[in-house]
Amino acid sequence: MRKMLPIMRPVHWLIVAVICIVACYWLLEIRLEHAFKPLTKLANRDQNNSPHSEQMTVDRVAPTLDNFDYEEQLVVLYNRVPKTGSTSFVNIAYDLCKLNRYHVLHINVTSNMHVLSLPNQISFVRNVTKWHEMKPALYHGHMAFLDFSKFQIAHKPIYINLVRKPLDRLVSYYYFLRYGDNYRPNLVRKKAGNKITFDDCVVQKQPDCDPRNMWMQIPFFCGHAAECWEPGSDWALKQAKRNLVNEYFLVGVTEQMYEFVDLLERSLPRIFLGFREHYQNSNKSHLRVTSSKIPPSEATIQTIQRSKIWQMENELYEFALEQFEFTKKKLMQPDNKHLQQFMYEKIRPK
Protein backbone atom coordinates (compact mmCIF):
# COMPACT_ATOMS: atom_id res chain seq x y z
CA MET A 1 0.00 0.00 0.00
CA ARG A 2 1.49 3.34 -1.11
CA LYS A 3 2.21 6.00 1.47
CA MET A 4 0.37 9.21 0.93
CA LEU A 5 2.41 12.47 0.87
CA PRO A 6 1.55 14.70 3.74
CA ILE A 7 -0.84 17.43 2.86
CA MET A 8 0.95 20.83 2.78
CA ARG A 9 -0.72 23.46 4.79
CA PRO A 10 -0.98 27.10 3.64
CA VAL A 11 1.87 28.18 5.88
CA HIS A 12 4.17 25.68 4.13
CA TRP A 13 3.32 27.12 0.73
CA LEU A 14 4.15 30.60 2.00
CA ILE A 15 7.61 29.49 3.15
CA VAL A 16 8.34 27.83 -0.20
CA ALA A 17 7.27 30.95 -2.07
CA VAL A 18 9.56 33.19 0.01
CA ILE A 19 12.53 30.83 -0.61
CA CYS A 20 11.91 30.89 -4.36
CA ILE A 21 11.70 34.68 -4.47
CA VAL A 22 14.97 35.11 -2.53
CA ALA A 23 16.75 32.59 -4.78
CA CYS A 24 15.58 34.32 -7.95
CA TYR A 25 16.65 37.76 -6.64
CA TRP A 26 20.10 36.41 -5.73
CA LEU A 27 20.62 34.83 -9.17
CA LEU A 28 19.48 38.04 -10.92
CA GLU A 29 21.91 40.19 -8.87
CA ILE A 30 24.85 37.93 -9.79
CA ARG A 31 23.96 38.12 -13.48
CA LEU A 32 23.71 41.94 -13.42
CA GLU A 33 27.06 42.26 -11.63
CA HIS A 34 28.81 40.19 -14.29
CA ALA A 35 27.05 42.08 -17.06
CA PHE A 36 28.22 45.54 -15.86
CA LYS A 37 31.82 44.61 -15.03
CA PRO A 38 33.09 45.06 -18.62
CA LEU A 39 31.40 48.45 -18.86
CA THR A 40 33.03 49.57 -15.61
CA LYS A 41 36.47 48.50 -16.83
CA LEU A 42 35.90 50.28 -20.13
CA ALA A 43 34.88 53.50 -18.39
CA ASN A 44 37.91 53.39 -16.11
CA ARG A 45 40.19 52.79 -19.08
CA ASP A 46 38.70 55.74 -21.00
CA GLN A 47 39.06 57.95 -17.96
CA ASN A 48 42.71 57.02 -17.54
CA ASN A 49 43.39 57.73 -21.22
CA SER A 50 41.47 61.02 -21.15
CA PRO A 51 43.48 64.20 -21.87
CA HIS A 52 42.05 65.58 -18.65
CA SER A 53 43.31 62.69 -16.52
CA GLU A 54 46.76 64.21 -16.15
CA GLN A 55 45.24 67.50 -15.05
CA MET A 56 43.00 65.66 -12.59
CA THR A 57 46.10 64.03 -11.11
CA VAL A 58 47.77 67.41 -10.77
CA ASP A 59 44.66 68.79 -9.11
CA ARG A 60 44.72 66.01 -6.55
CA VAL A 61 48.28 66.81 -5.56
CA ALA A 62 47.86 70.58 -5.75
CA PRO A 63 49.09 72.36 -2.63
CA THR A 64 46.65 72.50 0.26
CA LEU A 65 46.58 74.98 3.08
CA ASP A 66 48.73 72.64 5.15
CA ASN A 67 51.57 72.01 2.67
CA PHE A 68 51.41 75.22 0.63
CA ASP A 69 54.92 76.44 -0.21
CA TYR A 70 54.60 80.21 -0.02
CA GLU A 71 58.05 80.79 -1.49
CA GLU A 72 57.87 78.51 -4.53
CA GLN A 73 54.20 79.26 -5.22
CA LEU A 74 54.74 83.03 -5.00
CA VAL A 75 52.97 85.11 -7.67
CA VAL A 76 53.44 88.89 -7.73
CA LEU A 77 51.19 90.95 -10.00
CA TYR A 78 52.40 94.43 -10.97
CA ASN A 79 49.58 96.19 -12.84
CA ARG A 80 51.77 99.07 -14.00
CA VAL A 81 50.35 102.57 -14.30
CA PRO A 82 51.84 104.13 -17.48
CA LYS A 83 54.62 106.71 -17.07
CA THR A 84 55.38 106.00 -13.42
CA GLY A 85 58.88 104.56 -13.81
CA SER A 86 57.67 101.01 -14.30
CA THR A 87 60.09 100.23 -17.15
CA SER A 88 63.10 100.81 -14.90
CA PHE A 89 61.69 98.51 -12.24
CA VAL A 90 60.67 95.74 -14.63
CA ASN A 91 64.07 95.66 -16.35
CA ILE A 92 65.73 94.91 -13.02
CA ALA A 93 63.34 91.96 -12.70
CA TYR A 94 64.32 90.68 -16.15
CA ASP A 95 68.02 91.05 -15.35
CA LEU A 96 67.77 88.99 -12.14
CA CYS A 97 65.12 86.40 -13.02
CA LYS A 98 67.58 83.72 -14.13
CA LEU A 99 69.85 84.23 -11.14
CA ASN A 100 66.97 84.17 -8.66
CA ARG A 101 65.13 81.34 -10.48
CA TYR A 102 61.76 82.93 -11.14
CA HIS A 103 59.81 83.89 -14.27
CA VAL A 104 58.81 87.33 -15.53
CA LEU A 105 55.77 87.51 -17.82
CA HIS A 106 54.39 90.55 -19.63
CA ILE A 107 50.60 90.79 -19.92
CA ASN A 108 49.89 92.06 -23.44
CA VAL A 109 46.24 93.02 -23.99
CA THR A 110 44.84 93.80 -27.45
CA SER A 111 45.27 97.46 -28.48
CA ASN A 112 46.76 98.26 -25.05
CA MET A 113 43.34 98.04 -23.45
CA HIS A 114 43.42 98.35 -19.67
CA VAL A 115 40.25 96.34 -18.97
CA LEU A 116 39.90 92.62 -19.74
CA SER A 117 36.74 91.18 -21.26
CA LEU A 118 34.72 88.92 -18.98
CA PRO A 119 35.89 85.67 -20.66
CA ASN A 120 39.50 86.89 -20.53
CA GLN A 121 39.15 87.77 -16.86
CA ILE A 122 38.33 84.23 -15.82
CA SER A 123 40.88 82.74 -18.25
CA PHE A 124 43.60 85.02 -16.93
CA VAL A 125 42.79 84.34 -13.29
CA ARG A 126 42.75 80.57 -13.76
CA ASN A 127 45.88 80.62 -15.91
CA VAL A 128 47.92 82.63 -13.41
CA THR A 129 46.73 80.42 -10.58
CA LYS A 130 47.25 77.02 -12.25
CA TRP A 131 50.42 77.67 -14.26
CA HIS A 132 52.67 76.07 -11.65
CA GLU A 133 55.58 75.66 -14.07
CA MET A 134 56.00 79.45 -14.11
CA LYS A 135 56.05 79.88 -10.33
CA PRO A 136 57.55 81.82 -8.64
CA ALA A 137 56.47 84.53 -11.06
CA LEU A 138 56.23 88.26 -11.56
CA TYR A 139 53.43 89.27 -13.96
CA HIS A 140 53.38 92.85 -15.21
CA GLY A 141 51.28 94.89 -17.61
CA HIS A 142 49.20 98.04 -18.04
CA MET A 143 46.01 96.50 -16.66
CA ALA A 144 43.45 97.65 -14.10
CA PHE A 145 43.19 95.87 -10.76
CA LEU A 146 41.34 92.56 -10.98
CA ASP A 147 39.83 90.99 -7.86
CA PHE A 148 40.79 87.30 -7.89
CA SER A 149 38.43 86.49 -5.00
CA LYS A 150 35.46 86.89 -7.37
CA PHE A 151 36.58 83.73 -9.17
CA GLN A 152 36.78 81.26 -6.23
CA ILE A 153 40.57 81.46 -6.01
CA ALA A 154 42.03 80.36 -2.67
CA HIS A 155 45.52 81.86 -3.12
CA LYS A 156 45.44 85.32 -4.66
CA PRO A 157 48.55 86.94 -6.16
CA ILE A 158 50.39 89.69 -4.30
CA TYR A 159 49.66 93.05 -5.92
CA ILE A 160 52.27 95.84 -6.07
CA ASN A 161 52.32 99.18 -7.89
CA LEU A 162 53.83 102.66 -8.17
CA VAL A 163 52.11 106.04 -8.36
CA ARG A 164 53.38 109.42 -9.51
CA LYS A 165 52.36 113.05 -9.07
CA PRO A 166 49.45 113.34 -11.53
CA LEU A 167 50.59 116.49 -13.35
CA ASP A 168 54.16 115.17 -13.69
CA ARG A 169 52.78 111.97 -15.17
CA LEU A 170 50.55 113.84 -17.65
CA VAL A 171 53.34 116.19 -18.80
CA SER A 172 55.72 113.24 -19.21
CA TYR A 173 53.17 111.35 -21.31
CA TYR A 174 52.39 114.46 -23.38
CA TYR A 175 56.01 114.91 -24.48
CA PHE A 176 56.62 111.16 -24.72
CA LEU A 177 54.01 110.94 -27.49
CA ARG A 178 55.86 113.67 -29.41
CA TYR A 179 59.55 112.97 -28.82
CA GLY A 180 59.77 109.39 -27.58
CA ASP A 181 62.47 108.37 -25.11
CA ASN A 182 65.99 107.01 -24.83
CA TYR A 183 64.72 103.45 -24.38
CA ARG A 184 63.61 103.07 -28.00
CA PRO A 185 64.89 106.27 -29.63
CA ASN A 186 64.22 105.21 -33.23
CA LEU A 187 60.56 104.45 -32.69
CA VAL A 188 58.34 107.16 -34.22
CA ARG A 189 55.55 108.10 -31.80
CA LYS A 190 52.02 108.92 -32.93
CA LYS A 191 52.35 112.66 -32.18
CA ALA A 192 55.82 113.01 -33.72
CA GLY A 193 56.28 116.38 -35.41
CA ASN A 194 53.81 118.17 -33.14
CA LYS A 195 55.88 120.98 -31.57
CA ILE A 196 53.16 122.56 -29.43
CA THR A 197 54.34 122.92 -25.84
CA PHE A 198 52.22 121.74 -22.94
CA ASP A 199 51.73 125.37 -21.88
CA ASP A 200 50.40 126.33 -25.31
CA CYS A 201 48.22 123.25 -25.35
CA VAL A 202 46.59 124.31 -22.07
CA VAL A 203 46.05 127.87 -23.31
CA GLN A 204 44.46 126.58 -26.52
CA LYS A 205 42.44 123.99 -24.56
CA GLN A 206 43.45 121.15 -26.85
CA PRO A 207 42.38 117.60 -26.01
CA ASP A 208 45.91 116.24 -25.43
CA CYS A 209 46.30 118.32 -22.26
CA ASP A 210 42.72 118.03 -21.05
CA PRO A 211 42.77 117.28 -17.30
CA ARG A 212 40.51 114.30 -18.00
CA ASN A 213 43.62 112.60 -19.42
CA MET A 214 44.97 112.47 -15.86
CA TRP A 215 42.18 110.04 -14.93
CA MET A 216 44.45 107.01 -14.96
CA GLN A 217 45.79 106.10 -11.53
CA ILE A 218 42.35 106.10 -9.90
CA PRO A 219 40.81 103.62 -12.40
CA PHE A 220 43.92 101.42 -12.30
CA PHE A 221 43.44 100.95 -8.56
CA CYS A 222 39.64 100.99 -8.72
CA GLY A 223 39.39 98.04 -11.12
CA HIS A 224 37.15 96.65 -13.83
CA ALA A 225 33.83 98.24 -12.80
CA ALA A 226 32.29 100.66 -15.29
CA GLU A 227 32.15 103.45 -12.70
CA CYS A 228 35.93 103.25 -12.26
CA TRP A 229 36.43 104.71 -15.72
CA GLU A 230 34.06 107.66 -15.31
CA PRO A 231 36.32 110.73 -14.86
CA GLY A 232 35.42 112.58 -11.67
CA SER A 233 33.59 109.66 -10.01
CA ASP A 234 33.68 109.96 -6.22
CA TRP A 235 32.82 106.27 -5.92
CA ALA A 236 35.84 105.35 -8.05
CA LEU A 237 38.19 107.35 -5.82
CA LYS A 238 36.82 105.70 -2.68
CA GLN A 239 37.10 102.25 -4.26
CA ALA A 240 40.66 102.98 -5.40
CA LYS A 241 41.66 103.94 -1.85
CA ARG A 242 39.94 100.87 -0.45
CA ASN A 243 41.75 98.56 -2.85
CA LEU A 244 45.09 100.30 -2.30
CA VAL A 245 44.89 99.59 1.43
CA ASN A 246 43.20 96.18 1.40
CA GLU A 247 44.35 94.49 -1.81
CA TYR A 248 47.90 95.77 -2.41
CA PHE A 249 50.93 94.45 -0.57
CA LEU A 250 52.93 97.59 -1.34
CA VAL A 251 52.38 100.78 -3.35
CA GLY A 252 55.41 103.01 -3.77
CA VAL A 253 55.95 106.41 -5.33
CA THR A 254 58.09 107.13 -8.37
CA GLU A 255 60.10 109.76 -6.49
CA GLN A 256 61.23 107.11 -3.96
CA MET A 257 61.98 104.16 -6.22
CA TYR A 258 64.96 102.97 -4.18
CA GLU A 259 62.90 102.85 -0.98
CA PHE A 260 60.21 100.90 -2.85
CA VAL A 261 62.79 98.38 -4.07
CA ASP A 262 64.31 98.17 -0.58
CA LEU A 263 61.00 97.28 1.07
CA LEU A 264 60.26 94.63 -1.55
CA GLU A 265 63.66 92.97 -1.16
CA ARG A 266 63.31 92.87 2.63
CA SER A 267 59.77 91.48 2.45
CA LEU A 268 59.82 89.15 -0.58
CA PRO A 269 63.46 88.10 -1.12
CA ARG A 270 62.42 84.98 -3.06
CA ILE A 271 61.93 87.24 -6.09
CA PHE A 272 63.42 90.62 -5.19
CA LEU A 273 66.78 89.54 -3.74
CA GLY A 274 69.52 91.76 -5.16
CA PHE A 275 67.19 94.47 -6.46
CA ARG A 276 68.70 97.19 -4.25
CA GLU A 277 72.25 96.62 -5.41
CA HIS A 278 71.22 96.27 -9.04
CA TYR A 279 69.16 99.45 -8.93
CA GLN A 280 72.04 101.44 -7.47
CA ASN A 281 74.91 100.09 -9.54
CA SER A 282 73.42 99.22 -12.93
CA ASN A 283 72.23 101.53 -15.69
CA LYS A 284 68.63 100.43 -15.13
CA SER A 285 67.65 102.98 -12.48
CA HIS A 286 66.45 105.67 -14.92
CA LEU A 287 65.33 103.97 -18.10
CA ARG A 288 62.86 105.55 -20.51
CA VAL A 289 63.74 109.19 -19.99
CA THR A 290 61.62 111.35 -22.30
CA SER A 291 63.90 112.84 -24.95
CA SER A 292 62.55 116.39 -24.70
CA LYS A 293 60.37 117.74 -21.92
CA ILE A 294 59.63 121.38 -21.03
CA PRO A 295 58.41 121.94 -17.44
CA PRO A 296 55.01 123.66 -17.29
CA SER A 297 54.78 127.29 -16.26
CA GLU A 298 53.32 128.39 -12.95
CA ALA A 299 50.22 129.68 -14.74
CA THR A 300 49.72 126.27 -16.37
CA ILE A 301 50.17 124.49 -13.04
CA GLN A 302 47.54 126.69 -11.40
CA THR A 303 45.12 126.12 -14.27
CA ILE A 304 45.48 122.33 -14.06
CA GLN A 305 45.24 122.29 -10.27
CA ARG A 306 41.87 124.04 -10.38
CA SER A 307 40.36 121.06 -12.18
CA LYS A 308 38.40 118.44 -10.22
CA ILE A 309 40.25 115.60 -11.96
CA TRP A 310 43.66 116.82 -10.77
CA GLN A 311 42.36 117.31 -7.24
CA MET A 312 41.00 113.76 -7.11
CA GLU A 313 44.06 112.15 -8.70
CA ASN A 314 46.30 114.15 -6.37
CA GLU A 315 44.21 113.02 -3.41
CA LEU A 316 44.89 109.41 -4.34
CA TYR A 317 48.60 110.17 -4.78
CA GLU A 318 48.83 111.87 -1.37
CA PHE A 319 46.90 108.97 0.18
CA ALA A 320 49.32 106.44 -1.34
CA LEU A 321 52.31 108.53 -0.23
CA GLU A 322 50.99 108.63 3.33
CA GLN A 323 50.62 104.82 3.38
CA PHE A 324 54.10 104.39 1.92
CA GLU A 325 55.72 106.72 4.47
CA PHE A 326 53.89 104.90 7.27
CA THR A 327 55.15 101.54 6.00
CA LYS A 328 58.73 102.80 5.80
CA LYS A 329 58.55 104.23 9.32
CA LYS A 330 57.33 100.95 10.83
CA LEU A 331 60.31 99.11 9.33
CA MET A 332 62.55 100.46 12.08
CA GLN A 333 62.40 100.51 15.87
CA PRO A 334 61.64 103.88 17.52
CA ASP A 335 65.38 104.61 17.78
CA ASN A 336 65.63 104.45 13.95
CA LYS A 337 68.83 102.42 14.33
CA HIS A 338 67.56 98.84 14.38
CA LEU A 339 65.02 96.90 12.38
CA GLN A 340 61.75 95.97 14.05
CA GLN A 341 61.62 92.37 15.33
CA PHE A 342 58.90 90.12 16.67
CA MET A 343 58.94 86.93 18.72
CA TYR A 344 56.64 84.43 20.44
CA GLU A 345 56.59 84.08 24.21
CA LYS A 346 54.42 82.92 27.13
CA ILE A 347 53.48 79.78 25.20
CA ARG A 348 51.08 77.54 27.18
CA PRO A 349 50.78 74.73 27.95
CA LYS A 350 54.48 73.98 28.21
Backbone hydrogen bonds, N-H to C=O, Kabsch-Sander energy under -0.5 kcal/mol:
donor,donor_aa,acceptor,acceptor_aa,energy
12,H,9,R,-0.8
13,W,9,R,-1.6
14,L,10,P,-1.8
15,I,11,V,-1.7
16,V,12,H,-2.2
17,A,13,W,-2.2
18,V,14,L,-2.0
19,I,15,I,-2.2
20,C,16,V,-2.2
21,I,17,A,-2.2
22,V,18,V,-2.3
23,A,19,I,-2.3
24,C,20,C,-2.4
25,Y,21,I,-2.3
26,W,22,V,-2.2
27,L,23,A,-2.3
28,L,24,C,-2.3
29,E,25,Y,-2.1
30,I,26,W,-1.9
31,R,27,L,-2.0
32,L,28,L,-2.3
33,E,29,E,-2.1
34,H,30,I,-2.0
35,A,31,R,-1.9
36,F,32,L,-2.0
37,K,33,E,-1.0
40,T,36,F,-2.1
41,K,37,K,-2.3
42,L,38,P,-2.4
43,A,39,L,-2.4
44,N,40,T,-2.3
45,R,41,K,-2.4
46,D,42,L,-2.4
47,Q,43,A,-2.2
48,N,44,N,-2.2
49,N,45,R,-1.7
50,S,46,D,-0.5
50,S,47,Q,-0.7
53,S,50,S,-1.6
54,E,50,S,-0.5
56,M,52,H,-2.5
57,T,53,S,-2.1
58,V,54,E,-2.2
59,D,55,Q,-2.6
60,R,56,M,-1.9
61,V,57,T,-1.4
62,A,59,D,-0.9
68,F,64,T,-0.8
70,Y,68,F,-1.0
73,Q,69,D,-2.0
74,L,71,E,-1.0
76,V,137,A,-2.8
77,L,158,I,-2.8
78,Y,76,V,-0.6
78,Y,139,Y,-3.3
79,N,77,L,-0.8
79,N,160,I,-0.7
80,R,78,Y,-1.6
80,R,141,G,-0.6
84,T,81,V,-0.6
89,F,85,G,-1.4
90,V,86,S,-2.8
91,N,87,T,-2.1
92,I,88,S,-1.1
93,A,89,F,-1.4
94,Y,90,V,-2.1
95,D,91,N,-1.9
96,L,92,I,-1.7
97,C,93,A,-1.0
100,N,96,L,-2.6
101,R,97,C,-0.8
102,Y,97,C,-2.1
103,H,134,M,-0.7
103,H,136,P,-2.3
105,L,138,L,-2.4
107,I,140,H,-3.3
108,N,106,H,-0.8
109,V,107,I,-0.7
112,N,109,V,-1.9
113,M,110,T,-1.8
121,Q,117,S,-2.2
122,I,118,L,-1.7
123,S,119,P,-1.9
124,F,120,N,-2.7
125,V,121,Q,-2.5
126,R,122,I,-2.2
127,N,123,S,-2.5
128,V,124,F,-2.7
129,T,125,V,-1.8
130,K,126,R,-2.6
131,W,127,N,-1.7
132,H,130,K,-2.3
134,M,131,W,-1.3
135,K,132,H,-1.0
137,A,74,L,-2.2
138,L,103,H,-2.7
139,Y,76,V,-2.8
140,H,105,L,-2.3
141,G,78,Y,-1.6
143,M,141,G,-1.9
144,A,114,H,-3.0
145,F,220,F,-2.4
148,F,146,L,-0.8
150,K,147,D,-1.2
151,F,148,F,-1.9
152,Q,149,S,-1.0
153,I,148,F,-0.7
154,A,152,Q,-0.5
156,K,154,A,-0.7
158,I,75,V,-2.9
159,Y,157,P,-0.7
159,Y,247,E,-0.6
160,I,77,L,-1.9
161,N,250,L,-1.5
163,V,252,G,-1.9
169,R,165,K,-2.4
170,L,166,P,-2.1
171,V,167,L,-2.7
172,S,168,D,-2.3
173,Y,169,R,-2.2
174,Y,170,L,-2.4
175,Y,171,V,-2.1
176,F,172,S,-1.9
177,L,173,Y,-1.9
178,R,175,Y,-0.6
179,Y,175,Y,-3.0
180,G,176,F,-1.9
182,N,289,V,-1.5
187,L,184,R,-1.5
188,V,186,N,-0.5
189,R,187,L,-0.5
191,K,177,L,-2.0
192,A,189,R,-1.8
193,G,178,R,-0.6
194,N,191,K,-2.1
195,K,193,G,-0.8
201,C,197,T,-2.2
202,V,198,F,-2.2
203,V,199,D,-2.2
204,Q,200,D,-2.5
205,K,201,C,-0.6
205,K,202,V,-0.6
206,Q,201,C,-2.2
209,C,206,Q,-1.1
210,D,207,P,-1.3
213,N,210,D,-2.6
214,M,211,P,-2.1
215,W,212,R,-1.5
216,M,214,M,-2.3
217,Q,214,M,-0.8
220,F,216,M,-1.7
221,F,217,Q,-1.6
222,C,218,I,-2.3
223,G,219,P,-2.6
228,C,225,A,-1.0
229,W,225,A,-0.5
229,W,226,A,-1.4
230,E,227,E,-1.5
233,S,230,E,-1.9
237,L,233,S,-1.6
238,K,234,D,-2.2
239,Q,235,W,-2.6
240,A,236,A,-2.5
241,K,237,L,-2.2
242,R,238,K,-2.3
243,N,239,Q,-2.7
244,L,240,A,-2.4
245,V,241,K,-2.0
246,N,242,R,-2.6
247,E,243,N,-2.9
248,Y,243,N,-0.9
249,F,159,Y,-2.4
250,L,159,Y,-1.0
252,G,161,N,-2.4
254,T,163,V,-2.5
256,Q,253,V,-1.9
257,M,254,T,-1.0
260,F,256,Q,-1.8
261,V,257,M,-2.6
262,D,258,Y,-2.6
263,L,259,E,-2.2
264,L,260,F,-1.9
265,E,261,V,-2.4
266,R,262,D,-2.1
267,S,263,L,-1.8
268,L,264,L,-3.3
271,I,268,L,-1.3
272,F,268,L,-2.4
273,L,269,P,-1.3
275,F,272,F,-1.9
278,H,274,G,-2.1
279,Y,275,F,-2.6
280,Q,276,R,-2.0
281,N,277,E,-2.4
282,S,278,H,-1.8
287,L,284,K,-0.6
290,T,288,R,-0.5
291,S,180,G,-1.9
301,I,297,S,-2.4
302,Q,298,E,-2.3
303,T,299,A,-2.0
304,I,300,T,-2.6
305,Q,301,I,-2.5
306,R,302,Q,-0.8
306,R,303,T,-0.7
307,S,304,I,-1.7
311,Q,307,S,-1.8
312,M,308,K,-2.2
313,E,309,I,-2.8
314,N,310,W,-3.0
315,E,311,Q,-1.5
316,L,312,M,-1.9
317,Y,313,E,-2.2
318,E,314,N,-2.9
319,F,315,E,-2.1
320,A,316,L,-2.7
321,L,317,Y,-2.6
322,E,318,E,-2.2
323,Q,319,F,-2.0
324,F,320,A,-2.5
325,E,321,L,-2.7
326,F,322,E,-2.1
327,T,323,Q,-2.3
328,K,324,F,-2.3
329,K,325,E,-2.3
330,K,326,F,-1.9
331,L,328,K,-1.2
332,M,329,K,-1.1
333,Q,338,H,-3.3
336,N,333,Q,-2.7
340,Q,331,L,-2.5
348,R,346,K,-0.5
